[in-house]
């Protein structure tokens, strides 16, 4: 008896993988942007607020992309578990 998988199952896996790829690209971009930030020689009162703001923005983006990656990995994991249950129930 052939196993009939719901189209939404395939769609969930595809969506999760696409989300993981997008999050990975975002993490790589944020990491590269952080690595390109200039190091300040001393902590002066003048400072460079735009550099600090850029660094903050990149760290927040990095954290956000990490959360996206974790969420999409969970989508793929749940879809995989559901396929496993379907196979076990039909066997």
LUMKOLKE-442110 format. One record per atom (N, C-alpha, C): residue number from 1; atom name; x, y, z. Coordinates in Angstrom, 3 decimals. Each point is the difference from the previous one (the first is absolute). Layout:
residues N
+-----+----+----------+----------+----------+
:   k :  a :     east :    north :       up :
+-----+----+----------+----------+----------+
: NUM : CA :        X :        Y :        Z :
...
+-----+----+----------+----------+----------+
***
This chain:
residues 91
+-----+----+----------+----------+----------+
:   k :  a :     east :    north :       up :
+-----+----+----------+----------+----------+
:   1 :  N :    0.848 :   -1.180 :    0.000 :
:   1 : CA :   -0.848 :    1.180 :    0.000 :
:   1 :  C :    0.892 :    1.241 :    0.000 :
:   2 :  N :   -0.113 :    0.871 :   -1.011 :
:   2 : CA :    0.825 :    1.210 :   -0.031 :
:   2 :  C :   -0.404 :    0.977 :    1.103 :
:   3 :  N :    0.994 :    0.676 :    0.504 :
:   3 : CA :   -0.250 :    0.978 :    1.062 :
:   3 :  C :   -0.372 :    1.325 :   -0.642 :
:   4 :  N :   -1.121 :    0.519 :    0.422 :
:   4 : CA :   -0.459 :    1.294 :   -0.499 :
:   4 :  C :    0.398 :    1.081 :    1.000 :
:   5 :  N :    0.903 :    0.845 :   -0.400 :
:   5 : CA :    0.386 :    1.115 :    0.856 :
:   5 :  C :   -0.775 :    1.230 :   -0.411 :
:   6 :  N :   -0.456 :    0.691 :    0.987 :
:   6 : CA :   -0.730 :    1.234 :   -0.239 :
:   6 :  C :    0.933 :    1.022 :   -0.639 :
:   7 :  N :   -0.506 :    0.760 :   -0.941 :
:   7 : CA :    0.817 :    1.027 :   -0.662 :
:   7 :  C :    0.504 :    1.029 :    0.998 :
:   8 :  N :   -0.766 :    0.226 :    1.061 :
:   8 : CA :    0.427 :    0.988 :    0.993 :
:   8 :  C :    1.239 :   -0.480 :    0.758 :
:   9 :  N :    0.197 :   -1.324 :    0.100 :
:   9 : CA :    1.188 :   -0.535 :    0.660 :
:   9 :  C :    1.243 :    0.391 :   -0.798 :
:  10 :  N :   -0.047 :   -0.217 :   -1.296 :
:  10 : CA :    1.114 :    0.372 :   -0.863 :
:  10 :  C :    0.214 :    1.507 :    0.052 :
:  11 :  N :   -1.099 :    0.720 :    0.023 :
:  11 : CA :    0.077 :    1.453 :    0.062 :
:  11 :  C :    0.637 :    0.460 :    1.312 :
:  12 :  N :   -0.299 :   -0.682 :    1.094 :
:  12 : CA :    0.577 :    0.371 :    1.294 :
:  12 :  C :    1.509 :   -0.204 :   -0.007 :
:  13 :  N :    0.447 :   -1.123 :   -0.557 :
:  13 : CA :    1.437 :   -0.266 :   -0.066 :
:  13 :  C :    0.679 :    1.036 :   -0.892 :
:  14 :  N :   -0.604 :    0.259 :   -1.150 :
:  14 : CA :    0.568 :    0.984 :   -0.926 :
:  14 :  C :    0.087 :    1.377 :    0.661 :
:  15 :  N :   -1.077 :    0.384 :    0.651 :
:  15 : CA :   -0.028 :    1.298 :    0.672 :
:  15 :  C :    1.057 :    0.079 :    1.098 :
:  16 :  N :    0.144 :   -1.076 :    0.769 :
:  16 : CA :    1.007 :   -0.024 :    1.057 :
:  16 :  C :    1.410 :    0.105 :   -0.540 :
:  17 :  N :    0.270 :   -0.723 :   -1.076 :
:  17 : CA :    1.340 :    0.045 :   -0.605 :
:  17 :  C :    0.277 :    1.388 :   -0.587 :
:  18 :  N :   -0.995 :    0.568 :   -0.665 :
:  18 : CA :    0.170 :    1.349 :   -0.550 :
:  18 :  C :    0.276 :    1.001 :    1.124 :
:  19 :  N :   -0.730 :   -0.143 :    1.102 :
:  19 : CA :    0.215 :    0.880 :    1.153 :
:  19 :  C :    1.390 :   -0.164 :    0.587 :
:  20 :  N :    0.465 :   -1.240 :    0.074 :
:  20 : CA :    1.357 :   -0.249 :    0.498 :
:  20 :  C :    1.047 :    0.646 :   -0.902 :
:  21 :  N :   -0.194 :   -0.125 :   -1.305 :
:  21 : CA :    0.946 :    0.622 :   -0.943 :
:  21 :  C :    0.013 :    1.514 :    0.145 :
:  22 :  N :   -1.176 :    0.588 :    0.115 :
:  22 : CA :   -0.080 :    1.461 :    0.139 :
:  22 :  C :    0.641 :    0.455 :    1.314 :
:  23 :  N :   -0.272 :   -0.722 :    1.082 :
:  23 : CA :    0.597 :    0.346 :    1.293 :
:  23 :  C :    1.513 :   -0.157 :   -0.049 :
:  24 :  N :    0.482 :   -1.038 :   -0.661 :
:  24 : CA :    1.438 :   -0.222 :   -0.127 :
:  24 :  C :    0.668 :    1.147 :   -0.750 :
:  25 :  N :   -0.650 :    0.445 :   -1.066 :
:  25 : CA :    0.540 :    1.136 :   -0.757 :
:  25 :  C :    0.017 :    1.261 :    0.861 :
:  26 :  N :   -1.054 :    0.198 :    0.777 :
:  26 : CA :   -0.059 :    1.164 :    0.885 :
:  26 :  C :    1.076 :   -0.045 :    1.063 :
:  27 :  N :    0.220 :   -1.178 :    0.569 :
:  27 : CA :    1.044 :   -0.163 :    1.017 :
:  27 :  C :    1.370 :    0.297 :   -0.600 :
:  28 :  N :    0.239 :   -0.507 :   -1.199 :
:  28 : CA :    1.283 :    0.252 :   -0.660 :
:  28 :  C :    0.190 :    1.492 :   -0.272 :
:  29 :  N :   -1.053 :    0.658 :   -0.458 :
:  29 : CA :    0.094 :    1.434 :   -0.299 :
:  29 :  C :    0.222 :    0.819 :    1.271 :
:  30 :  N :   -0.779 :   -0.303 :    1.051 :
:  30 : CA :    0.175 :    0.726 :    1.259 :
:  30 :  C :    1.394 :   -0.222 :    0.571 :
:  31 :  N :    0.498 :   -1.237 :   -0.076 :
:  31 : CA :    1.335 :   -0.308 :    0.518 :
:  31 :  C :    1.075 :    0.760 :   -0.770 :
:  32 :  N :   -0.143 :    0.042 :   -1.317 :
:  32 : CA :    0.967 :    0.735 :   -0.818 :
:  32 :  C :   -0.039 :    1.488 :    0.333 :
:  33 :  N :   -1.200 :    0.540 :    0.188 :
:  33 : CA :   -0.124 :    1.418 :    0.342 :
:  33 :  C :    0.605 :    0.304 :    1.365 :
:  34 :  N :   -0.170 :   -0.914 :    0.945 :
:  34 : CA :    0.601 :    0.195 :    1.326 :
:  34 :  C :    1.519 :   -0.052 :   -0.107 :
:  35 :  N :    0.515 :   -0.938 :   -0.786 :
:  35 : CA :    1.455 :   -0.136 :   -0.151 :
:  35 :  C :    0.618 :    1.231 :   -0.655 :
:  36 :  N :   -0.778 :    0.723 :   -0.797 :
:  36 : CA :    0.514 :    1.187 :   -0.688 :
:  36 :  C :   -0.080 :    1.268 :    0.843 :
:  37 :  N :   -0.616 :   -0.096 :    1.176 :
:  37 : CA :   -0.107 :    1.180 :    0.856 :
:  37 :  C :    1.378 :    0.396 :    0.508 :
:  38 :  N :    0.309 :    1.294 :   -0.040 :
:  38 : CA :    1.312 :    0.436 :    0.498 :
:  38 :  C :    0.068 :   -0.134 :    1.518 :
:  39 :  N :    1.201 :   -0.345 :    0.469 :
:  39 : CA :    0.225 :   -0.074 :    1.438 :
:  39 :  C :    0.388 :    1.377 :    0.494 :
:  40 :  N :   -0.559 :    0.397 :    1.119 :
:  40 : CA :    0.345 :    1.317 :    0.536 :
:  40 :  C :    1.255 :   -0.150 :    0.853 :
:  41 :  N :    0.952 :    0.912 :   -0.200 :
:  41 : CA :    1.281 :   -0.050 :    0.713 :
:  41 :  C :   -0.186 :    0.341 :    1.467 :
:  42 :  N :   -0.929 :    0.893 :    0.285 :
:  42 : CA :   -0.248 :    0.365 :    1.393 :
:  42 :  C :   -1.455 :    0.395 :    0.144 :
:  43 :  N :   -0.473 :   -0.099 :    1.190 :
:  43 : CA :   -1.397 :    0.374 :    0.263 :
:  43 :  C :   -0.031 :    1.481 :    0.362 :
:  44 :  N :   -0.219 :    0.819 :   -0.992 :
:  44 : CA :   -0.043 :    1.437 :    0.254 :
:  44 :  C :   -1.445 :    0.450 :    0.102 :
:  45 :  N :   -0.189 :    1.193 :    0.566 :
:  45 : CA :   -1.361 :    0.525 :    0.128 :
:  45 :  C :   -0.560 :    0.384 :   -1.364 :
:  46 :  N :    0.912 :    0.287 :   -0.957 :
:  46 : CA :   -0.456 :    0.337 :   -1.346 :
:  46 :  C :   -0.583 :   -1.241 :   -0.660 :
:  47 :  N :    0.736 :   -1.098 :    0.043 :
:  47 : CA :   -0.464 :   -1.274 :   -0.531 :
:  47 :  C :   -0.482 :    0.082 :   -1.432 :
:  48 :  N :   -0.533 :   -1.058 :   -0.470 :
:  48 : CA :   -0.605 :   -0.036 :   -1.320 :
:  48 :  C :   -1.369 :   -0.661 :    0.139 :
:  49 :  N :   -1.023 :    0.791 :    0.283 :
:  49 : CA :   -1.307 :   -0.582 :    0.245 :
:  49 :  C :   -0.545 :   -0.776 :   -1.196 :
:  50 :  N :    0.339 :    0.425 :   -1.212 :
:  50 : CA :   -0.517 :   -0.723 :   -1.160 :
:  50 :  C :    0.595 :   -1.399 :   -0.065 :
:  51 :  N :    1.282 :   -0.154 :    0.380 :
:  51 : CA :    0.606 :   -1.326 :    0.033 :
:  51 :  C :   -0.652 :   -0.874 :    1.061 :
:  52 :  N :   -0.276 :    0.590 :    1.160 :
:  52 : CA :   -0.656 :   -0.748 :    1.072 :
:  52 :  C :   -1.402 :   -0.401 :   -0.427 :
:  53 :  N :   -0.703 :    0.901 :   -0.680 :
:  53 : CA :   -1.351 :   -0.306 :   -0.468 :
:  53 :  C :    0.039 :   -1.093 :   -1.056 :
:  54 :  N :    0.985 :    0.076 :   -0.898 :
:  54 : CA :    0.141 :   -1.040 :   -1.025 :
:  54 :  C :    0.293 :   -1.353 :    0.629 :
:  55 :  N :    0.889 :   -0.010 :    0.983 :
:  55 : CA :    0.343 :   -1.240 :    0.674 :
:  55 :  C :   -1.229 :   -0.576 :    0.705 :
:  56 :  N :   -0.742 :    0.858 :    0.674 :
:  56 : CA :   -1.219 :   -0.437 :    0.689 :
:  56 :  C :   -0.997 :   -0.580 :   -0.992 :
:  57 :  N :   -0.179 :    0.681 :   -1.127 :
:  57 : CA :   -0.918 :   -0.481 :   -1.030 :
:  57 :  C :    0.418 :   -1.362 :   -0.517 :
:  58 :  N :    1.270 :   -0.195 :   -0.221 :
:  58 : CA :    0.498 :   -1.282 :   -0.517 :
:  58 :  C :   -0.140 :   -1.116 :    1.027 :
:  59 :  N :    0.249 :    0.301 :    1.276 :
:  59 : CA :   -0.141 :   -1.015 :    1.042 :
:  59 :  C :   -1.470 :   -0.394 :    0.156 :
:  60 :  N :   -0.899 :    0.975 :   -0.063 :
:  60 : CA :   -1.430 :   -0.302 :    0.063 :
:  60 :  C :   -0.410 :   -0.834 :   -1.217 :
:  61 :  N :    0.500 :    0.353 :   -1.178 :
:  61 : CA :   -0.289 :   -0.769 :   -1.206 :
:  61 :  C :    0.528 :   -1.421 :    0.101 :
:  62 :  N :    1.183 :   -0.152 :    0.566 :
:  62 : CA :    0.585 :   -1.323 :    0.199 :
:  62 :  C :   -0.871 :   -0.843 :    0.924 :
:  63 :  N :   -0.442 :    0.592 :    1.094 :
:  63 : CA :   -0.864 :   -0.697 :    0.947 :
:  63 :  C :   -1.337 :   -0.375 :   -0.642 :
:  64 :  N :   -0.561 :    0.922 :   -0.780 :
:  64 : CA :   -1.273 :   -0.255 :   -0.675 :
:  64 :  C :    0.140 :   -1.143 :   -1.000 :
:  65 :  N :    1.066 :    0.017 :   -0.789 :
:  65 : CA :    0.212 :   -1.067 :   -0.973 :
:  65 :  C :    0.252 :   -1.346 :    0.675 :
:  66 :  N :    0.647 :    0.013 :    1.152 :
:  66 : CA :    0.195 :   -1.233 :    0.757 :
:  66 :  C :   -1.352 :   -0.567 :    0.441 :
:  67 :  N :   -0.878 :    0.868 :    0.467 :
:  67 : CA :   -1.342 :   -0.431 :    0.407 :
:  67 :  C :   -0.770 :   -0.556 :   -1.192 :
:  68 :  N :    0.097 :    0.669 :   -1.144 :
:  68 : CA :   -0.651 :   -0.498 :   -1.222 :
:  68 :  C :    0.530 :   -1.385 :   -0.366 :
:  69 :  N :    1.314 :   -0.180 :    0.093 :
:  69 : CA :    0.599 :   -1.291 :   -0.340 :
:  69 :  C :   -0.503 :   -1.092 :    0.934 :
:  70 :  N :   -0.068 :    0.299 :    1.286 :
:  70 : CA :   -0.480 :   -0.985 :    0.965 :
:  70 :  C :   -1.463 :   -0.355 :   -0.266 :
:  71 :  N :   -0.817 :    0.990 :   -0.298 :
:  71 : CA :   -1.412 :   -0.246 :   -0.273 :
:  71 :  C :   -0.178 :   -0.844 :   -1.259 :
:  72 :  N :    0.742 :    0.303 :   -1.039 :
:  72 : CA :   -0.110 :   -0.761 :   -1.244 :
:  72 :  C :    0.558 :   -1.410 :    0.144 :
:  73 :  N :    1.020 :   -0.168 :    0.802 :
:  73 : CA :    0.521 :   -1.344 :    0.269 :
:  73 :  C :   -1.063 :   -0.825 :    0.712 :
:  74 :  N :   -0.741 :    0.633 :    0.875 :
:  74 : CA :   -1.082 :   -0.701 :    0.709 :
:  74 :  C :   -1.116 :   -0.393 :   -0.973 :
:  75 :  N :   -0.302 :    0.859 :   -0.971 :
:  75 : CA :   -1.007 :   -0.332 :   -1.018 :
:  75 :  C :    0.412 :   -1.263 :   -0.747 :
:  76 :  N :    1.254 :   -0.074 :   -0.418 :
:  76 : CA :    0.484 :   -1.173 :   -0.723 :
:  76 :  C :   -0.041 :   -1.232 :    0.906 :
:  77 :  N :    0.387 :    0.173 :    1.245 :
:  77 : CA :    0.000 :   -1.110 :    0.950 :
:  77 :  C :   -1.416 :   -0.556 :    0.211 :
:  78 :  N :   -0.972 :    0.875 :    0.188 :
:  78 : CA :   -1.379 :   -0.441 :    0.213 :
:  78 :  C :   -0.552 :   -0.680 :   -1.248 :
:  79 :  N :    0.280 :    0.549 :   -1.167 :
:  79 : CA :   -0.459 :   -0.620 :   -1.243 :
:  79 :  C :    0.612 :   -1.389 :   -0.149 :
:  80 :  N :    1.264 :   -0.148 :    0.343 :
:  80 : CA :    0.674 :   -1.299 :   -0.066 :
:  80 :  C :   -0.654 :   -0.992 :    0.971 :
:  81 :  N :   -0.316 :    0.455 :    1.204 :
:  81 : CA :   -0.664 :   -0.865 :    0.978 :
:  81 :  C :   -1.367 :   -0.442 :   -0.506 :
:  82 :  N :   -0.719 :    0.898 :   -0.626 :
:  82 : CA :   -1.327 :   -0.339 :   -0.511 :
:  82 :  C :    0.094 :   -1.037 :   -1.117 :
:  83 :  N :    0.962 :    0.139 :   -0.877 :
:  83 : CA :    0.199 :   -0.980 :   -1.064 :
:  83 :  C :    0.340 :   -1.353 :    0.612 :
:  84 :  N :    0.859 :   -0.011 :    0.997 :
:  84 : CA :    0.357 :   -1.247 :    0.688 :
:  84 :  C :   -1.205 :   -0.671 :    0.621 :
:  85 :  N :   -0.866 :    0.788 :    0.629 :
:  85 : CA :   -1.225 :   -0.569 :    0.592 :
:  85 :  C :   -0.917 :   -0.567 :   -1.068 :
:  86 :  N :   -0.132 :    0.713 :   -1.094 :
:  86 : CA :   -0.853 :   -0.488 :   -1.090 :
:  86 :  C :    0.521 :   -1.322 :   -0.559 :
:  87 :  N :    1.305 :   -0.092 :   -0.160 :
:  87 : CA :    0.598 :   -1.242 :   -0.505 :
:  87 :  C :   -0.215 :   -1.132 :    0.995 :
:  88 :  N :    0.208 :    0.271 :    1.281 :
:  88 : CA :   -0.179 :   -1.030 :    1.022 :
:  88 :  C :   -1.454 :   -0.465 :    0.081 :
:  89 :  N :   -0.937 :    0.913 :   -0.156 :
:  89 : CA :   -1.415 :   -0.354 :    0.112 :
:  89 :  C :   -0.494 :   -0.778 :   -1.213 :
:  90 :  N :    0.597 :    0.247 :   -1.157 :
:  90 : CA :   -0.453 :   -0.709 :   -1.197 :
:  90 :  C :    0.741 :   -1.319 :   -0.193 :
:  91 :  N :    1.084 :   -0.211 :    0.730 :
:  91 : CA :    0.780 :   -1.237 :   -0.164 :
:  91 :  C :   -0.620 :   -1.153 :    0.747 :
+-----+----+----------+----------+----------+
***
